[in-house]
Amino acid sequence: KRNVLIIGAGGVAQVVAHKCAQHNDVLGNIHIASRTVEKCQQIVESVREKGSLKTAGELQAHALDALDIAATKALIDNTQSQIVINVGSPFINMSVLEACIQMGAAYLDTAIHEDPEKICETPPWYANYEWKRKQRCADNNITAILGVGFDPGMVNAYAAAAVKEDYFDSVDSIDIIDINAGSHGHYFATNFDPEINFREFTGRVWSWQNREWVKNKMFEVKRTDDLPVVGSQTSYMTGHDEIHSLSRNLDVPNIRFWMGFGEHYINVFTVLNSLGLLSEQPVKTAEGLEVVPLKVVKAILPDPSSLAPNYTGKTCIGDVVKGKKDGQDKEIFIYNISDHEQAYAEVGSQGISYTAGVPPVAAAILIATGEWDVSKMVNVEELSHRPFINLLNDMGMPTRIKDEQGDRPLSF
Ligand code: NDP
């Protein structure tokens, strides 16, 4: 058994807590820490209400500012946690990682580190922060698994499966497609923190093409796919963490990320952005009040966690992989379908949080069982994809594959 400390108390943390509870026979005691302890307590209550704990065990809430490395170390020590699942805001990654290295705890996260001062950094993203700690992790036998949500995360395992299994002789392209075909019923809302969400789209779009970084404008390049369950969907080329690690770790010349947006979302986003309402630069009103436009927009938009109860529809996220097999062109699609209503019924969160929150718990279980306890810092595609995909098939996040033989469940 390995005790787990969950850092953060947002939508993703809620899913992580429920899933850890469902597997506390392997994972042991569960502690949840965030700046606002009330949010952690709400998660604890929700886990108890739904009866998610598989066996009797500790489940406790704590107040923590995770930018305070000494406080984080003390909490890891007091709770005797061997695994830390960091699902707080991406600004805290480096301080949580530092605390883990000093305490000898395994570290997991689901998003790349961000500096609040810098909007939209240029590649190489992981090398800007996380990978600078690779040597220290290796020297201290620390297992650190970066970006183990859905995207990044599951989609990296899908890419590894496509390249390492026997589907292709050579792989030419990996296109990761992320479609949320769900509906929250509001005029406009973001599925997670607007500050983080908009940062993905306000800068340049980077992709890996012909083994080089290519720069585009947001909403400049689009594609339309006929996808399982969600049907015909248009998605737009977007920059994303996993393009960087996949381009380093897999020998594939073209790696791109595509995110689905409806026309309505794009229109509202374009108006907000064109007016300067997504800016993080403070402005002064005529009354002498200093305000940050993005903070105002965040304050008036629906709280992402409030979307969950009425969210309907499904998500479809996966990798379209093209290459050659026996001299012939070949294409496969490895993917997952998740359902917003099902996610809410099971763990009280919407589908986007669900897809991000289940994989890190599977990773924690694989660390506890030893299969992924690699004593170094890795991205998901460097690990064995088989136990991960198999375990997630049994944890409510089944993988499917569509190829010339049809559309069917994938397991190894
Ligand atoms: P939320 O914004 O809902 O929650 C973030 C949490 O982090 C809050 O509870 C917040 O506390 C806490 N936090 C922020 N700063 C600190 C700090 N200094 N110390 C302690 N706690 C802090 O985020 P989500 O749940 O939506 O997402 C969590 C993470 O998952 C993010 O990094 C996000 O980018 C990532 N993600 C990854 C996906 C994937 O598929 N890979 C998909 C979706 C999200 P407080 O409440 O007090 O503000």
Residues whose N, C-alpha, C, O or C-beta is under 5 A from the ligand:
A	BS01	NDP	G8 A9 G10 G11 V12 A13 A33 S34 R35 T36 K39 L64 D65 A66 L67 V87 G88 S89 P90 I92 T110 A111 G149 F150 D151 P152 F192 D193 I352 A356
